[in-house]
Amino acid sequence: MSRMFGTDGVRGIANKDLSFELAFNLGKAGAYILSKGKSRPRILIGKDTRASGDMLESALVAGICCAGGEALIAGVITTPAVAYLTRHYGVDAGVVISASHNPMEYNGIKFFDSNGYKLPDEIEDEIEAVISGKIAAEIPAPIGAGIGRKVCVPNAIQDYISFLKSTINVDLNGLKIALDCANGAAYKVAPLVFSQLGAEVQAIHNTPDGNNINETCGSTHPEKLQRFVLEIEADVGLAFDGDADRLIAVDETGKLVDGDQIMVICGLDMKRRGMLKRDTVVGTVMSNIGVDIALKKAGCNLVRTKVGDRYVLEEMLKNGYSFGGEQSGHIIFLDHGTTGDGLLTALQLLSVIRREARKLSELASIMPRFPQVLINAKVDPAKKDRYTEDPVIMEEIKRIEEMFNHEGRVLIRPSGTEPLIRVMIEGAEQREIEECAARLARLIEQRLN
């Protein structure tokens, strides 16, 4: 039986894989495990704009109250806001109902501990063991006044905005900013925070209806934002995903500025200001070779981890680094927050633009980009971790790497949530890497289906 918790909480199609009953049990078991023995644990709950969020919120609240806990309802708010507010309010845990950048029919449940960090595998396993009955837990079943209550948090968005504004020391007067809110959790907070700092803000995809979250918009589909930036002659475009824990930017010429480029821009700014601990940026195996080149030229290092912001964070905490992230736009400023935060990242990026008095296109040009191709191979879910056992696949990978002669690389990564193997090839020639990636993906599909 597969593990209930994936790389980013429990996810699945709402009302099918992620049922009301499962959400209830997660609320009940989570309150028990994370309460640390308190008779009235307090747990903050936030959600994105998916229609299924109401159902799952009700189930979580019921589970928490059933265990004697108090459920604090923040309403529609970003994932990083829940992480921040959990520690700001001094509650015992936080829960986010969101499937991030996934389509609207999916949803997810993710926990944060009292310090605003995602739960380690061991704690997730304890919650799962309680739900499955592998641990004979005596979860409290209070009656009368002991039953938990639901409490609405009236100022959650404004408290989060106050925090965001405290992380920068410049205003945004004179900047015209185009926003793509992905019809998700940032649709209220993003226009507010940038406007309050003095920017002229124009937003698209900020009218969620429960069904249009991430629908051809946001950080995974920034094409409309690119056109919008040119149309309104904005200085910068900012695209968030459904729960706003990632950022993809657009420069004034309409070109994309991805997470790798943002890390270089902000990392080198932190280096200049003496704020980049150990002169090191933490990236992942997906980080472009250009990140290495730009950082080394400035006397900095790049440390790579497995794909996933939780692995980036683990490396940062383990070795005392202050900054890291992913190409997809999950960026962690550990001096300010405990998880990737698209709005926080946007403010730090805009701060560099202000301090340097340079256009975003100029700042982004410091990083040479090597072409990358990413192709998904659809495979039997039971076999997606077995590609290393297939000699034909491994021989083809070896042949491609030898052909590149150290001027390119091949990365094979099974998806944590889908029946896919992701084939990434990076090299100097776009056409060559496209052909190699397509050929390798077809071979993987043939061999593992």
N, C-alpha and C positions, 0 to 999 in steps of 0.2 A: 504494500500500500504506500502511495506517495505521501510525502510530507505535506501537511495542511498549509503551513506557512511557506510562501515562496521567498524570492529575493526582496520583496517589498510588501510584506503583509500577506493577507489572505485575499485572493482575487478570483473572479470567475463571472460568469453570466448571472446577473441578478435574478433572483427567484428561481434559479435552476441550480447552478453550482454553489452560488452564494445565497442560500435560502434564509427565510425569516428565522427558522429554527436554529440554523448555524450562527446567525448573528446574535440571537438571544443567548446561546451557549457561550459565544465568545465574550459577550458582555458579562455574563455571570462568572465564568472562569477567570476572565481577565481581572475583574474586580477583586476576586479572591486572591489570586497570585500576586497582584500588584499592590494590594492594600497594606502589606507588611504587618499584618495582624491587627490593623485598626478596625474598630467595629463600624465606623462610618466613613469608608474611603470616599474621596471626592475625585471624580473623573470628568475631565473636560471633553466635549464632543464637538467636532466641526465636520462640515461636509462640503462637497462641491455641488454643482447645479443639476446633477442627474436626477431624473424623475424617480428612480429607485431609492434615492437617498432618504426620502421620508420614511419609506417602509423599513429600511435597515436601521435608521436612527431610532424608530419606535421600538424595534426589537432589541437593540443595544441598551436603550434606556430601561426597558423591562427587565433585561438580564441583570443590569447593574443594581436596580432598585430591589429586585428579588433577593440579591445577596446583601442587602442592607446598605448599599452605596448611594451616594448623591451624584446625580448626573447633571453637570453644568452644560447647558446648551448654548453654543456660540453661533449656531446657524451656519449660513453659507460663508465660508472663510477659507483661506489658503492653508495648505498643509504646513508650511513653515510658520504660519501664524499660530497654529495649534501648538507646535513645538515650543515657540517662544512663550506663549501665554500660559502653558502648563507650568513652566518654572516661574514666570512672573507672578502668577496667582498662588503659587505654592501648593498646588493640588498634587494628588498622588500619582496621576497618570493622565495622558491625553489619548484620544482616539480620533482618527480621521477616516471618514467614509468617502473614498475616492478611488478611481482606477486611473488617476493621473492622465496620461495622454491617450489611453485606450478608447475605443468607440463607446457610445452611450449605453449600449446594452450590458456592458461590463460594469462591475463596481468592485470595491475592495474595502477591507478594514485593516487599518494599520495602527499599532500602539506606539506611544512614546512613554518613557519612564518619567519620573518626577523631575529629572534634570533636562528633559526635552530631547533625549537621545532615543533613536530607534532601538527596539529591544534586541539584545543579543540572541543568538540561536538557542542558547540554553533556556532562557526564560520563555521564548516562544514554544519550545518543546514541552515545558512544564504546563503551559496553558493547554496545548494540544493533548497532553497526557491526561489532564483532568477531564477534558471533553470526551475523550475516547474511553475513559474508565480505567486506563492503565495505572493511574494514581487514584487510590481510594480516598479522595478528598472529602472532608466533611464541610462543604460550603455552608455558611450560615443560612438559615431559613427563618429570619425574624418574623414576628407577627406584631400587630398593633403599631405602636409608635416606632418600633424598630425597623419597619419597612422603609426603604429609601424613597427619596423624593427627586423630582425633576425641577431644576432651577434655571431660568433663562439668564444669560449674561448680556446685559444691555449695551455695554461699551466695548465689546471685544474688538471691533474694527478700529475704533479710534485709539484704543490702547496699543494696538499693533502699529498703527500709523505713527504714533508718538515715538515708538521704538525705532522705526525705520528712519524717521527724520533725525533722530539722535546719532545715527551712524555716519553722517556726513557733516562737513563744516563749510559747505558752499551752498549758494542758492542757485536756482535754475532759471532765473529771470533772463528773458531773451531767447531761450531755447524753444523751438517748436518740435514737439514730440508726437509721433504717431504710435498708437497702441493697438495691438491685436490681443484681446482678452480671451480668445478661444471660447467665448460663450461659457466661460467657466468661473471658477472661484474668485478670480481677480476682477470680475466685471465692475464691482463697486469700488474696491479699495485702490486699484491701480490709478484710475483717473483722479481720485481724491488726493493721493499722496503727491503725485507729480504737480498737480495744480496748486496744492498748498505750498509747494516749494517755489512757486513762481513761474513754472513753465506754461507755455501755451499747449494745450493737450487736445488732440483729436483722436477719437477711438473708433475702431470697427470691431465687429463680433463681440459686442458688449450687451446683447439682448437675449439672454438665455431663456429657453422655453422648456427646459427639462430634457429635450431630445436632440438639441443641436450642439452640445458640447463637443469640441474638437472636430466638428464636421467641416472638412476642407478649410481649416483655419488654425490659428495658433502656431506654436513653435515647430510642429511637425508638418505644417502646410503654410509656409510664410509667403507664398507667391503673391497673394492678394495684398499683403502688407508691403511688399516690395513695390508694387504698382502704386499703392496709396501714398507711400513716401514721396515718390516722384510727382504724383498728382498734386499734392498739397505743398510740395517743396519743403518737406520737413528736414530738420537737422539730423534726426535719428529716428529709427523705428524700433519698437520693442515688442517682441512676440512671446507670450507665455503659453504654457500648456494648461490642461484642465484644472490642475490643482496649484498651478503657479509655483512649482518648485524648480522650474528650469526657465532659462532665458535664451532666445536666439535674437540677435540684433540685426538691423539693416542700416547700412551707412547712407549718407546723403545722396549717393549715386545709385541707390537701389540694390547694391550688392550685399549678400549675406555676410554676417560676421558671427561665426559659430562659437561654441564653447571653448575650443582650443585657442582661437584668436583672443577671446575675452580673457582667458587665463593669462596669456602672454602680456596683453595690455595692462591688466591689473597687477599681475605678478611683478612686472618690471617697475611699475609705479610704486609698489610696496617696497621693492628692493631699494629704489632711490630714496625713499623716506625712512629706511631702516626698520621696516615693519614685516619683512619677509623672513620668518624664523629659519635659521640654518640655510638661508639663501636657496631654498628648495621649494619647488612646486610639485604637488602630487597629482599625477594624471592616471590614465588607464592604458591598457594595451591598445586601445583604439585611438589614442592621442596621435596626431599627425607627426611625422618626422620633423616637420618644420618647427614644432614646439621645442624639440631638443636643440635645434640649431639656433633659434632666437635666444633661448635661455642661456646656452653655453657662451654665446657671444657676449652676453652681459655678465658673465661670471656666476651664473645660477645653474642649478641642477634640476633634472626631471626624474622623479621616481614613479614607476608604473605599477599599477595594481590590476587585479581582475576588473572586468566591467561591472559597474554598480557603485552608486555613491556611498553605500554602506562600507564597501571595501576601501574606498578612498578615505573615508572618515576613520576607519580602523587604523590605517597606516599613519594618518596624521596624529591620532591620539597616542599610538604606540611609540612614535619617534620624535614627538615634539614639533611637528610642522604646523604652520598656521594657515596654509592656503592650498586648495586643490580643487579638482573637479573633473568633469567629463566633457567630451566633444559635444554631447547632446544638450549641454547647457545647464547641467546640475553643477553649480559652483558653491563651494563651502568656504566662507570667511570665518574661521574658527574663533577669531577675536570678537566676533559679533553674534554668531549663531551656531547651532548644533546640527544643522542640516542644510541641504541645498535650498536656496531661496531666490526665486526669479526677481522679485522686487528689490531685495537687498542688493543683488548682483547688478541690477540696472542702475541703482543709485551710485554704487561704487564706480561703475563704468562712466556714468555721466560726470562724476567728480573728477575723473582723470581728464575727460574732455575739457572741463572747466579749468583745472589747474594748468594743463598744458596749452590751453588756448589753441587747440588743433582740431581739425575735423576727424571724425571717426575713421574715414577712409585712410587718412595719413597714419593714424595710430595702428590700424590693422595691417598696414603694408609692411610693418617691421618683421612679420612672420612669413617666411616663404612657405607656400602650400604645395605639398606633393599630392598629386591626384590619388584619390582613394575610390575604390569601387566596392559596394556592399550589396551582395545578392543573397536572398534567402532560398535555401534548399528545403523543400517540404519533405519530411521523412516520417517514418513510423515512430510515434512517440516513444515506444519502448526501446528504440535503437539509436536515439539521437545522441546518446553519450558513448556510443561504441565505435565511432569513426576511427579512433586510434587503433582499434583491433583489426581493421581492414587493410591488408598489405597493399592493395591496389590504390586505395585513396592515399595512403601515406607515401607511396612511391611517386604519385603525381605531385603531391605537395613538395616533396624533396626536389623533383625535377624543376618545378617553377622557381623555387628559391635559388637553386644553382644557376638558373638562367639569368636571374637578376644580378647575381654576383655582388651581393651586399648593398645594392642600390634600390632595394625594395624588400617587401616582406609579405608573408601570407599569415593571416590570422583566422582560425576556425573556432567558432564559439556557438555551442548549443544554446538555444533560447531557454531562459528559466521558466517561461510561462506558456510557450506555444510549441507545436510540433515542428520546429524549424531548426536548421543549422545555419548560422550566419557565416557567410564566406566573405572576408574582407581581404582585398589585395591592394597594396600601396606600391607605387613605383613612379618612374620618371615619365613614362609615356602612357597617356590616357587610353589609346586604342589597344595597346598591348595588354594592359591590366584588365580591361573590359573583356577581352577575348579569353584570357586566362581564368578570370573569375566565373564567367558563364560556363566554360568547359568543366571547371572543377565542381561547380554547383550541380550540373547535370550528372556528373559521375557519382557524386554523393547521393543524389536522388535514386539513381539506378541501383547502387550498391546497398542502400539502406531502406528499400521499400520492397 
